[in-house]
């Protein structure tokens, strides 16, 4: 059925959909690539799929062709709605399009579990959306998995290991609550217009329980404080975070002279429990 729809370049020309930098738009027009991205999310046949920023609908078509039970596409740009309506007509009852800013929408109200999120995220909101999905008020979250396109540099920060320059708050937040891996990397010329950087697809599968016990709010604040001054030793970086921080570090088995990038997720969690008095 996907072949009954016009090529994406034709869709873009028909509807005047030049990508807008202000919306972080870079369109992926190769339907073989969009289908490949859809397949990275696993079996879609029994799942509702959330897509943010579908644009002219390349990935949307891939998700539907790969068998998604239902797709909810959230698109901020009203210019794209007519093109997305054509896809909805080709797949009756399986595509709902909401013209909204994903940052303002409670998407869980519009979806039925199990839910997978698959998106070529707009560059300007990608990281913020990921952090929101990783830090809900309760766990497990509304989603089973996230299959998301980011700038390659951001993707590397999500999967980074302790001791590397890319390791930071995003790695701790992501890996504490999800299994994360880079599953695809795409060159700039795969997109229209080509961005200045490579892009990578990251697949995150939620953990039923976080990797190690810790209060999520305290852990989030602790990790942010530590990496905000990542060049400083922890006794200095965390000075003022909690009374007697040096004693807490020692009690958690961490040398006060260590730096944030040297700490494992397990050590951050141990420190959070120590500060909370629950170790």
Secondary structure, DSSP 8 states (H G I E B T S, - for coil): -GGGS--HHHHHHHHT----GGGT--EE--HHHHHHHHHTT---TT-EEEEE--TTTHHHHHHHHTT-SEEEEEES-GGGHHHHHHHHHHSTTTEEEEES-GGG--GGGG--SSEEEEEE--TTTHHHHHHHHHS-SSSS-S-SEEEEEEEHHHHHHHH--TTSTT-SHHHHHHHHHEEEEEEEEE-GGGEES--SS-EEEEEEEE-SS-SS---HHHHHHHHHHHHHTTTSBHHHHTTTTSTTHHHHHHHTT--TT-BGGG--HHHHHHHHHHHHT--
